[in-house]
Amino acid sequence: MAKRHYAGFERRRFARVHSEFILDIEEIDLRKELGITKKEEAHLIGKTLNVSSGGLLFELGENIQVGTVVSLKIKIPGWTKYVMAICKTQRPMRASSFTAIAKVVRNEEIRHNELYDIGVVFINIDTCHKLALNKYINDNG
């Protein structure tokens, strides 16, 4: 599949790194977190297209509605090195994968009922992971 790149005027606040990492996505049902419902957990596997300090774009075989809150886990090669370099004085949790809570802000159907581009903004990231992501982007951008 041909890569899709934006060629217009850049309005983004954050620099992006074009990358293809496997992404584990889990929808967070806030009602379940509050004990109101017992919704089944659904883990989805996607592929990142680009990553920034503020969010990321990924492709997925099913649509996720705008406004949905998701938990993300990304296997970034060398991630442990970045986390350990930033967080020398403390033992970071889950140093082997980048993790964050994000909110879906955009979805675009690429192939009818087969492939979607999903854009998310990070709403909760461990401080060490945020700083390590900034270093990763600076090193690879």
DSSP file (Angstrom, degrees, kcal/mol; ACC not computed):
  #  RESIDUE AA STRUCTURE BP1 BP2  ACC     N-H-->O    O-->H-N    N-H-->O    O-->H-N    TCO  KAPPA ALPHA  PHI   PSI    X-CA   Y-CA   Z-CA
    1    1 A M              0   0    0      0, 0.0     2,-0.1     0, 0.0     0, 0.0   0.000 360.0 360.0 360.0 138.1    0.0    0.0    0.0
    2    2 A A        -     0   0    0      1,-0.1     2,-0.2     0, 0.0     0, 0.0  -0.442 360.0-111.0 -70.4 142.2    1.3    3.5   -0.8
    3    3 A K        -     0   0    0     -2,-0.1     2,-0.6     1,-0.0    -1,-0.1  -0.505  25.8-136.5 -74.0 143.1    2.1    5.7    2.1
    4    4 A R        +     0   0    0     -2,-0.2     2,-0.4     2,-0.0    -1,-0.0  -0.898  26.3 178.5-103.6 123.0   -0.1    8.7    2.6
    5    5 A H        -     0   0    0     -2,-0.6     2,-0.4     0, 0.0    -2,-0.0  -0.976  30.4-121.3-126.8 140.1    1.6   11.9    3.4
    6    6 A Y        -     0   0    0     -2,-0.4     4,-0.0     1,-0.1    -2,-0.0  -0.645  26.8-179.7 -77.1 129.3    0.1   15.3    4.0
    7    7 A A        +     0   0    0     -2,-0.4    -1,-0.1     2,-0.1     3,-0.1   0.384  48.5  91.5-113.0   1.4    1.5   17.9    1.5
    8    8 A G  S    S-     0   0    0      1,-0.2     2,-0.2     0, 0.0    -2,-0.0  -0.038  92.8 -49.6 -85.9-169.0   -0.4   21.0    2.6
    9    9 A F        -     0   0    0      1,-0.1     2,-0.6     2,-0.0    -1,-0.2  -0.440  62.0-119.9 -63.6 131.1    0.5   23.8    5.0
   10   10 A E        +     0   0    0     -2,-0.2    -1,-0.1     1,-0.1    -3,-0.0  -0.653  40.9 164.4 -81.6 118.2    1.6   22.3    8.4
   11   11 A R        +     0   0    0     -2,-0.6    -1,-0.1    -3,-0.0     2,-0.1   0.323  33.9 122.1-111.8   4.3   -0.6   23.5   11.2
   12   12 A R        -     0   0    0      1,-0.1     4,-0.0     2,-0.1    -2,-0.0  -0.381  56.1-146.1 -74.1 146.9    0.4   20.9   13.8
   13   13 A R  S    S+     0   0    0     -2,-0.1     2,-0.3     2,-0.1    -1,-0.1   0.773  81.4  52.6 -77.9 -28.4    1.8   22.0   17.2
   14   14 A F  S    S-     0   0    0      1,-0.0     2,-0.1    38,-0.0    -2,-0.1  -0.857  85.0-114.2-117.5 144.2    4.1   19.0   17.5
   15   15 A A        -     0   0    0     -2,-0.3    38,-0.6     1,-0.0     2,-0.4  -0.425  36.2-144.1 -66.4 149.1    6.8   17.5   15.2
   16   16 A R  E     -A   52   0A   0     36,-0.2     2,-0.5   125,-0.1    36,-0.2  -0.907   9.4-149.1-120.8 147.3    5.9   14.1   13.9
   17   17 A V  E     -A   51   0A   0     34,-2.8    34,-2.2    -2,-0.4     2,-0.5  -0.972  21.1-133.5-111.3 122.5    7.9   11.0   13.2
   18   18 A H  E     +A   50   0A   0     -2,-0.5     2,-0.3    32,-0.2    32,-0.3  -0.660  46.1 154.0 -75.8 122.5    6.6    8.8   10.5
   19   19 A S        -     0   0    0     30,-1.2     2,-0.5    -2,-0.5    -2,-0.0  -0.981  43.9-142.9-150.8 154.9    6.8    5.3   11.9
   20   20 A E        +     0   0    0     -2,-0.3     2,-0.3    27,-0.0    29,-0.1  -0.845  37.6 154.0-126.1  94.3    5.2    1.9   11.6
   21   21 A F        -     0   0    0     -2,-0.5    27,-2.5    27,-0.1     2,-0.3  -0.878  48.7-105.8-116.7 150.3    5.0    0.2   15.0
   22   22 A I  E     -B   47   0A   0     53,-0.4    53,-1.3    -2,-0.3     2,-0.4  -0.600  39.6-158.7 -73.9 136.1    2.5   -2.4   16.1
   23   23 A L  E     -BC  46  74A   0     23,-2.5    23,-2.7    -2,-0.3     2,-0.6  -0.971  12.9-152.2-125.5 129.0    0.0   -0.8   18.4
   24   24 A D  E     -BC  45  73A   0     49,-2.9    49,-1.8    -2,-0.4     2,-0.4  -0.905  21.4-169.0-100.3 122.8   -2.2   -2.6   21.0
   25   25 A I  E     -BC  44  72A   0     19,-3.2    19,-3.1    -2,-0.6     2,-0.4  -0.929  11.7-179.1-118.9 134.5   -5.5   -0.6   21.5
   26   26 A E  E     -BC  43  71A   0     45,-2.2    45,-3.3    -2,-0.4     2,-0.2  -0.979  25.6-130.9-133.7 122.2   -8.1   -1.2   24.3
   27   27 A E  E     - C   0  70A   0     15,-0.9     2,-0.7    -2,-0.4    15,-0.3  -0.499  20.7-139.6 -69.2 135.8  -11.2    0.9   24.5
   28   28 A I        -     0   0    0     41,-3.1     2,-0.9    -2,-0.2    41,-0.5  -0.879   7.7-156.5-100.8 118.9  -11.8    2.2   28.0
   29   29 A D    >>  -     0   0    0     -2,-0.7     4,-1.9     1,-0.2     3,-0.7  -0.832   1.7-163.9 -94.6 104.5  -15.3    2.1   29.1
   30   30 A L  H 3> S+     0   0    0     -2,-0.9     4,-1.3     1,-0.3    -1,-0.2   0.796  88.4  60.4 -62.5 -27.5  -15.5    4.8   31.8
   31   31 A R  H 34>S+     0   0    0      2,-0.2     5,-3.0     1,-0.2     6,-0.4   0.904 104.9  48.9 -64.5 -39.0  -18.8    3.3   33.0
   32   32 A K  H X45S+     0   0    0     -3,-0.7     3,-1.9     1,-0.2    -2,-0.2   0.910 105.6  57.0 -65.5 -41.2  -17.0    0.0   33.7
   33   33 A E  H 3<5S+     0   0    0     -4,-1.9    -1,-0.2     1,-0.3    -2,-0.2   0.831 109.6  46.5 -57.8 -31.2  -14.3    2.0   35.6
   34   34 A L  T 3<5S-     0   0    0     -4,-1.3    -1,-0.3    -5,-0.2    -2,-0.2   0.412 119.6-112.7 -91.1   1.6  -17.0    3.3   37.8
   35   35 A G  T < 5S+     0   0    0     -3,-1.9    -3,-0.2    -4,-0.2    -2,-0.1   0.689  83.2 119.9  79.6  19.0  -18.6   -0.2   38.3
   36   36 A I  S   <S+     0   0    0     -5,-3.0     2,-0.3    -6,-0.2    -4,-0.2   0.796  74.5  16.3 -88.0 -30.1  -21.8    0.7   36.3
   37   37 A T        -     0   0    0     -6,-0.4     2,-0.2    -8,-0.1    -2,-0.2  -0.887  60.1-135.6-138.8 166.8  -21.5   -1.9   33.6
   38   38 A K        +     0   0    0     -2,-0.3     2,-0.2    -3,-0.1     3,-0.0  -0.532  36.1 172.8-123.7  64.9  -19.6   -5.1   32.7
   39   39 A K        -     0   0    0     -2,-0.2     2,-0.1     1,-0.1   -10,-0.1  -0.492  37.5-108.2 -74.0 139.2  -18.6   -4.6   29.1
   40   40 A E        -     0   0    0     -2,-0.2     2,-0.2     1,-0.1    -1,-0.1  -0.435  34.0-116.2 -66.0 139.3  -16.3   -7.1   27.5
   41   41 A E        -     0   0    0     -2,-0.1     2,-0.5    -3,-0.0    -1,-0.1  -0.570  28.3-161.1 -75.6 139.7  -12.8   -5.9   27.0
   42   42 A A        -     0   0    0    -15,-0.3   -15,-0.9    -2,-0.2     2,-0.5  -0.974   3.3-161.1-126.7 117.9  -11.7   -5.7   23.3
   43   43 A H  E     -B   26   0A   0     -2,-0.5     2,-0.3   -17,-0.2   -17,-0.2  -0.856  12.0-169.6 -97.2 129.9   -8.1   -5.6   22.4
   44   44 A L  E     -B   25   0A   0    -19,-3.1   -19,-3.2    -2,-0.5     2,-0.5  -0.873  13.3-142.4-116.6 150.5   -7.4   -4.3   18.9
   45   45 A I  E     +B   24   0A   0     -2,-0.3    16,-0.4   -21,-0.2   -21,-0.2  -0.965  29.9 160.5-116.0 125.7   -4.2   -4.4   16.9
   46   46 A G  E     -B   23   0A   0    -23,-2.7   -23,-2.5    -2,-0.5     2,-0.4  -0.643  34.0-118.8-128.1-173.8   -3.3   -1.5   14.7
   47   47 A K  E     -BD  22  59A   0     12,-2.0    12,-2.9   -25,-0.2   -25,-0.2  -0.994  25.4-125.9-134.5 126.4   -0.2    0.0   13.1
   48   48 A T  E     - D   0  58A   0    -27,-2.5    10,-0.3    -2,-0.4     3,-0.1  -0.386  19.1-174.7 -68.6 148.1    1.1    3.6   13.7
   49   49 A L  E    S-     0   0A   0      8,-3.5   -30,-1.2     1,-0.5     2,-0.3   0.688  72.4  -6.0-108.2 -38.7    1.6    5.9   10.8
   50   50 A N  E     -AD  18  57A   0      7,-1.5     7,-2.4   -32,-0.3    -1,-0.5  -0.984  60.6-153.6-155.8 156.0    3.1    8.8   12.7
   51   51 A V  E     +AD  17  56A   0    -34,-2.2   -34,-2.8    -2,-0.3     2,-0.3  -0.980  14.7 171.8-132.0 138.8    3.8    9.7   16.3
   52   52 A S  E     -A   16   0A   0      3,-2.8     3,-0.2    -2,-0.4   -36,-0.2  -0.828  49.1 -99.2-133.9 176.5    4.1   13.1   18.0
   53   53 A S  S    S+     0   0    0    -38,-0.6    81,-0.1    -2,-0.3     3,-0.1   0.729 122.9  43.3 -68.4 -21.0    4.4   14.4   21.5
   54   54 A G  S    S-     0   0    0      1,-0.2    68,-2.5    67,-0.1     2,-0.3   0.614 126.8 -46.5-101.8 -14.4    0.7   15.2   21.5
   55   55 A G  E     - E   0 121A   0     66,-0.3    -3,-2.8    -3,-0.2     2,-0.3  -0.976  52.9-112.3 173.5-165.5   -0.8   12.2   19.8
   56   56 A L  E     -DE  51 120A   0     64,-1.5    64,-2.6    -2,-0.3     2,-0.4  -0.984   9.7-130.4-155.3 164.3   -0.5    9.7   17.0
   57   57 A L  E     +DE  50 119A   0     -7,-2.4    -8,-3.5    -2,-0.3    -7,-1.5  -0.975  32.6 170.9-117.5 132.2   -2.2    8.5   13.8
   58   58 A F  E     -DE  48 118A   0     60,-2.5    60,-3.5    -2,-0.4     2,-0.4  -0.952  28.1-126.5-138.5 160.5   -2.7    4.8   13.3
   59   59 A E  E     +DE  47 117A   0    -12,-2.9   -12,-2.0    -2,-0.3     2,-0.3  -0.860  29.5 176.4-108.6 146.8   -4.5    2.5   10.9
   60   60 A L  E     - E   0 116A   0     56,-2.3    56,-2.7    -2,-0.4   -14,-0.1  -0.981  39.3-123.8-148.1 150.9   -6.9   -0.1   12.0
   61   61 A G  S    S+     0   0    0    -16,-0.4     2,-0.3    -2,-0.3   -15,-0.1   0.421  96.2  41.1 -80.5   0.9   -9.3   -2.7   10.5
   62   62 A E  S    S-     0   0    0     54,-0.1     2,-0.2     2,-0.0    54,-0.2  -0.983  88.2-102.9-145.3 159.5  -12.3   -1.2   12.3
   63   63 A N        -     0   0    0     -2,-0.3     2,-0.4    52,-0.1    -2,-0.1  -0.520  21.9-161.4 -83.6 144.7  -13.6    2.2   13.1
   64   64 A I        -     0   0    0     -2,-0.2     3,-0.1    -4,-0.1    -4,-0.0  -0.999  28.9-116.7-121.7 128.0  -13.4    3.8   16.5
   65   65 A Q    >   -     0   0    0     -2,-0.4     3,-1.9     1,-0.1    39,-0.2  -0.284  31.1 -98.7 -67.8 144.9  -15.8    6.7   17.1
   66   66 A V  T 3  S+     0   0    0      1,-0.2    39,-0.2    39,-0.1    -1,-0.1  -0.378 111.6  33.5 -57.9 137.3  -14.6   10.2   17.8
   67   67 A G  T 3  S+     0   0    0     37,-2.9    -1,-0.2     1,-0.3     2,-0.2   0.187  84.5 134.3  97.8 -15.1  -14.6   10.9   21.5
   68   68 A T    <   -     0   0    0     -3,-1.9    36,-2.7    35,-0.1     2,-0.5  -0.455  50.7-137.7 -69.1 137.2  -13.8    7.3   22.5
   69   69 A V  E     - F   0 103A   0    -41,-0.5   -41,-3.1    34,-0.2     2,-0.3  -0.846  27.6-177.0 -97.7 131.7  -11.1    7.0   25.2
   70   70 A V  E     -CF  27 102A   0     32,-3.0    32,-2.9    -2,-0.5     2,-0.5  -0.917  27.1-131.9-130.1 153.2   -8.5    4.3   24.5
   71   71 A S  E     -CF  26 101A   0    -45,-3.3   -45,-2.2    -2,-0.3     2,-0.4  -0.903  30.2-160.3-100.0 131.9   -5.5    2.7   26.2
   72   72 A L  E     -CF  25 100A   0     28,-3.1    28,-1.7    -2,-0.5     2,-0.4  -0.903  16.6-177.8-118.5 142.4   -2.5    2.4   23.9
   73   73 A K  E     -CF  24  99A   0    -49,-1.8   -49,-2.9    -2,-0.4     2,-0.4  -0.970  10.4-173.9-137.5 123.0    0.6    0.3   24.1
   74   74 A I  E     -CF  23  98A   0     24,-2.7    24,-2.5    -2,-0.4     2,-1.1  -0.965  22.5-141.6-123.5 129.8    3.3    0.6   21.5
   75   75 A K        -     0   0    0    -53,-1.3   -53,-0.4    -2,-0.4    22,-0.1  -0.784  27.6-176.6 -86.0 100.3    6.4   -1.6   21.0
   76   76 A I    >   -     0   0    0     -2,-1.1     3,-2.3    20,-0.3     4,-0.2  -0.890  32.3-112.5-100.6 123.6    9.0    1.0   20.0
   77   77 A P  T 3  S+     0   0    0      0, 0.0    20,-0.0     0, 0.0    -1,-0.0  -0.314 102.5   9.9 -55.9 130.9   12.4   -0.4   19.1
   78   78 A G  T >> S+     0   0    0     18,-0.1     4,-1.4     3,-0.1     3,-0.5   0.586  86.0 138.1  77.0  10.8   14.9    0.8   21.7
   79   79 A W  H <>  +     0   0    0     -3,-2.3     4,-2.5     1,-0.2     3,-0.2   0.890  65.4  57.2 -58.2 -43.1   12.2    2.2   24.0
   80   80 A T  H 3> S+     0   0    0     -4,-0.2     4,-2.9     1,-0.2    -1,-0.2   0.883 103.5  55.1 -56.1 -39.7   13.7    0.9   27.2
   81   81 A K  H <> S+     0   0    0     -3,-0.5     4,-1.9     1,-0.2    -1,-0.2   0.911 109.5  46.5 -60.2 -43.6   16.9    2.8   26.4
   82   82 A Y  H  X S+     0   0    0     -4,-1.4     4,-1.6    -3,-0.2    -2,-0.2   0.919 114.4  46.5 -66.6 -43.7   15.0    6.1   26.0
   83   83 A V  H  X S+     0   0    0     -4,-2.5     4,-2.9    12,-0.3    -2,-0.2   0.928 113.5  48.2 -65.4 -44.6   13.0    5.6   29.2
   84   84 A M  H  < S+     0   0    0     -4,-2.9    -1,-0.2    -5,-0.2    -2,-0.2   0.846 108.8  54.3 -67.4 -32.8   16.0    4.6   31.3
   85   85 A A  H  < S+     0   0    0     -4,-1.9     3,-0.4    -5,-0.2    -1,-0.2   0.870 117.1  37.0 -66.6 -36.2   18.0    7.6   29.9
   86   86 A I  H  < S+     0   0    0     -4,-1.6     2,-0.5     1,-0.2     3,-0.3   0.875 120.6  44.2 -82.3 -40.2   15.3   10.0   31.1
   87   87 A C    ><  +     0   0    0     -4,-2.9     3,-0.8     1,-0.2    -1,-0.2  -0.408  65.6 143.8-108.0  54.9   14.2    8.3   34.3
   88   88 A K  T 3  S+     0   0    0     -2,-0.5    -1,-0.2    -3,-0.4    -2,-0.1   0.825  71.5  49.7 -63.7 -33.7   17.6    7.5   35.9
   89   89 A T  T 3  S+     0   0    0     -3,-0.3     2,-0.3     2,-0.0    -1,-0.2   0.578 113.3  41.5 -88.5  -9.2   16.5    8.2   39.4
   90   90 A Q  S <  S-     0   0    0     -3,-0.8    -3,-0.0    -6,-0.1    -1,-0.0  -0.958  81.7-114.1-136.1 155.9   13.3    6.1   39.4
   91   91 A R        -     0   0    0     -2,-0.3    -3,-0.1     1,-0.0     2,-0.1  -0.781  38.4-141.0 -89.2 105.8   12.2    2.7   38.1
   92   92 A P    >   -     0   0    0      0, 0.0     3,-0.6     0, 0.0     2,-0.2  -0.356  15.6-115.1 -69.3 145.0    9.7    3.5   35.4
   93   93 A M  T 3  S+     0   0    0      1,-0.2    33,-0.1     2,-0.1     0, 0.0  -0.555  92.5   2.5 -75.3 143.1    6.6    1.3   35.1
   94   94 A R  T >  S+     0   0    0     -2,-0.2     3,-1.1     1,-0.1    -1,-0.2   0.898  73.4 170.2  48.8  54.8    6.3   -0.7   31.9
   95   95 A A  T <   +     0   0    0     -3,-0.6   -12,-0.3     1,-0.2    -1,-0.1   0.669  65.6  68.3 -70.3 -16.2    9.6    0.5   30.4
   96   96 A S  T 3  S+     0   0    0      1,-0.1     2,-0.3   -17,-0.1   -20,-0.3   0.686 106.6  32.9 -80.2 -16.3    9.5   -2.0   27.6
   97   97 A S  S <  S-     0   0    0     -3,-1.1     2,-0.4   -22,-0.1   -22,-0.2  -0.991  81.7-115.7-138.4 145.3    6.5   -0.4   25.8
   98   98 A F  E     -F   74   0A   0    -24,-2.5   -24,-2.7    -2,-0.3     2,-0.4  -0.665  40.3-172.4 -74.1 131.3    5.2    3.2   25.4
   99   99 A T  E     +F   73   0A   0     -2,-0.4    27,-0.5   -26,-0.2     2,-0.3  -0.968  13.3 150.3-129.5 146.3    1.9    3.4   27.1
  100  100 A A  E     -F   72   0A   0    -28,-1.7   -28,-3.1    -2,-0.4     2,-0.5  -0.982  41.2-120.1-163.4 159.7   -0.7    6.2   27.2
  101  101 A I  E     +FG  71 124A   0     23,-2.8    22,-2.9    -2,-0.3    23,-1.8  -0.928  42.4 177.5-103.5 134.3   -4.4    7.0   27.5
  102  102 A A  E     -FG  70 122A   0    -32,-2.9   -32,-3.0    -2,-0.5     2,-0.4  -0.909  26.6-133.5-138.9 162.1   -5.7    8.8   24.5
  103  103 A K  E     -FG  69 121A   0     18,-2.6    18,-2.2    -2,-0.3     2,-0.4  -0.969  27.4-119.5-119.6 132.9   -8.9   10.3   23.0
  104  104 A V  E     + G   0 120A   0    -36,-2.7   -37,-2.9    -2,-0.4    16,-0.3  -0.560  37.4 165.6 -71.5 125.1  -10.0    9.7   19.4
  105  105 A V  E     +     0   0A   0     14,-2.8     2,-0.3    -2,-0.4    15,-0.2   0.480  62.8  23.8-116.8  -9.9  -10.3   13.1   17.6
  106  106 A R  E     + G   0 119A   0     13,-1.6    13,-2.8   -41,-0.1     2,-0.3  -0.982  52.9 179.8-156.8 141.5  -10.4   11.9   14.0
  107  107 A N  E     - G   0 118A   0     -2,-0.3     2,-0.4    11,-0.2    11,-0.2  -0.985   6.2-176.6-142.9 140.0  -11.4    8.9   12.0
  108  108 A E  E     - G   0 117A   0      9,-2.3     9,-2.7    -2,-0.3     2,-0.5  -0.990  25.8-129.2-139.1 126.2  -11.3    8.5    8.2
  109  109 A E  E     + G   0 116A   0     -2,-0.4     7,-0.2     7,-0.2     3,-0.2  -0.639  27.0 175.0 -76.0 122.0  -12.4    5.5    6.2
  110  110 A I  E    S+     0   0A   0      5,-3.0     2,-0.4    -2,-0.5     6,-0.2   0.854  75.0  17.3 -95.3 -46.2   -9.5    4.6    3.8
  111  111 A R  E >> S- G   0 115A   0      4,-1.7     3,-2.8     0, 0.0     4,-2.0  -1.000 103.6 -93.0-127.5 129.4  -11.1    1.4    2.3
  112  112 A H  T 34 S-     0   0    0     -2,-0.4     4,-0.1     1,-0.3    -3,-0.0  -0.120 100.7 -19.8 -48.6 119.0  -14.8    0.9    2.7
  113  113 A N  T 34 S+     0   0    0      1,-0.1    -1,-0.3     2,-0.1     3,-0.1   0.635 133.2  72.4  56.3  19.0  -15.5   -1.2    5.8
  114  114 A E  T <4 S+     0   0    0     -3,-2.8     2,-0.4     1,-0.3    -2,-0.2   0.683  94.6  23.1-126.4 -40.1  -11.8   -2.5    5.8
  115  115 A L  E  <  - G   0 111A   0     -4,-2.0    -5,-3.0   -56,-0.0    -4,-1.7  -0.995  55.3-177.9-144.7 133.1   -9.3    0.2    6.8
  116  116 A Y  E     -EG  60 109A   0    -56,-2.7   -56,-2.3    -2,-0.4     2,-0.5  -0.968  22.4-138.9-130.0 142.9   -9.5    3.4    8.9
  117  117 A D  E     -EG  59 108A   0     -9,-2.7    -9,-2.3    -2,-0.4     2,-0.5  -0.913  26.4-165.8 -95.9 126.0   -7.0    6.1    9.8
  118  118 A I  E     -EG  58 107A   0    -60,-3.5   -60,-2.5    -2,-0.5     2,-0.4  -0.962   5.6-160.3-118.8 125.8   -7.6    7.0   13.5
  119  119 A G  E     -EG  57 106A   0    -13,-2.8   -14,-2.8    -2,-0.5   -13,-1.6  -0.899  14.2-179.5-106.4 133.6   -6.1   10.1   15.0
  120  120 A V  E     -EG  56 104A   0    -64,-2.6   -64,-1.5    -2,-0.4     2,-0.4  -0.933  20.1-145.9-130.0 153.3   -5.8   10.4   18.8
  121  121 A V  E     -EG  55 103A   0    -18,-2.2   -18,-2.6    -2,-0.3     2,-0.3  -0.942  30.8-114.2-112.6 141.8   -4.5   13.0   21.3
  122  122 A F  E     + G   0 102A   0    -68,-2.5   -20,-0.3    -2,-0.4     3,-0.1  -0.569  35.1 171.6 -74.8 133.9   -2.8   11.9   24.5
  123  123 A I  E    S+     0   0A   0    -22,-2.9     2,-0.3     1,-0.3   -21,-0.2   0.536  71.2  23.4-116.9 -14.1   -4.8   12.7   27.6
  124  124 A N  E     + G   0 101A   0    -23,-1.8   -23,-2.8     2,-0.0     2,-0.4  -0.837  66.1 159.4-155.8 116.0   -2.7   10.8   30.2
  125  125 A I        -     0   0    0     -2,-0.3   -25,-0.1   -25,-0.2     2,-0.1  -0.997  45.4-106.1-135.6 139.2    0.9    9.8   29.9
  126  126 A D     >  -     0   0    0    -27,-0.5     4,-2.4    -2,-0.4     5,-0.2  -0.405  35.5-121.7 -56.4 137.9    3.5    8.9   32.6
  127  127 A T  H  > S+     0   0    0      1,-0.2     4,-2.3     2,-0.2     5,-0.2   0.884 112.0  50.5 -55.4 -43.6    5.9   11.8   32.9
  128  128 A C  H  > S+     0   0    0      1,-0.2     4,-2.6     2,-0.2    -1,-0.2   0.906 110.5  49.7 -62.1 -41.4    8.9    9.6   32.1
  129  129 A H  H  > S+     0   0    0      2,-0.2     4,-2.5     1,-0.2    -2,-0.2   0.888 109.9  51.2 -65.7 -38.6    7.2    8.2   29.0
  130  130 A K  H  X S+     0   0    0     -4,-2.4     4,-2.1     2,-0.2    -2,-0.2   0.937 113.7  43.4 -64.2 -46.1    6.3   11.7   27.8
  131  131 A L  H  X S+     0   0    0     -4,-2.3     4,-2.0     2,-0.2    -2,-0.2   0.892 114.2  50.7 -66.4 -39.5    9.9   12.9   28.2
  132  132 A A  H  X S+     0   0    0     -4,-2.6     4,-2.6    -5,-0.2    -1,-0.2   0.885 109.0  52.0 -65.5 -38.1   11.3    9.8   26.6
  133  133 A L  H  X S+     0   0    0     -4,-2.5     4,-2.7     2,-0.2    -2,-0.2   0.911 107.7  52.0 -64.3 -41.9    8.9   10.2   23.7
  134  134 A N  H  X S+     0   0    0     -4,-2.1     4,-2.5     2,-0.2    -2,-0.2   0.916 111.3  47.3 -59.3 -42.7   10.1   13.7   23.2
  135  135 A K  H  X S+     0   0    0     -4,-2.0     4,-2.5     2,-0.2    -2,-0.2   0.916 111.1  51.2 -65.5 -42.7   13.7   12.5   23.1
  136  136 A Y  H  X S+     0   0    0     -4,-2.6     4,-1.8     2,-0.2    -2,-0.2   0.928 111.8  47.0 -59.0 -45.8   12.7    9.7   20.7
  137  137 A I  H  X S+     0   0    0     -4,-2.7     4,-1.7     1,-0.2    -2,-0.2   0.914 112.5  49.4 -64.2 -43.9   11.1   12.2   18.3
  138  138 A N  H  < S+     0   0    0     -4,-2.5    -1,-0.2     1,-0.2    -2,-0.2   0.895 114.4  45.7 -62.2 -39.7   14.0   14.6   18.5
  139  139 A D  H  < S+     0   0    0     -4,-2.5    -1,-0.2     1,-0.2    -2,-0.2   0.790 125.4  30.4 -72.7 -28.2   16.5   11.8   17.8
  140  140 A N  H  <        0   0    0     -4,-1.8    -2,-0.2    -5,-0.2    -1,-0.2   0.411 360.0 360.0-114.8   0.0   14.4   10.3   14.9
  141  141 A G     <        0   0    0     -4,-1.7    -1,-0.1    -5,-0.1    -3,-0.1   0.466 360.0 360.0 -81.7 360.0   12.6   13.3   13.4
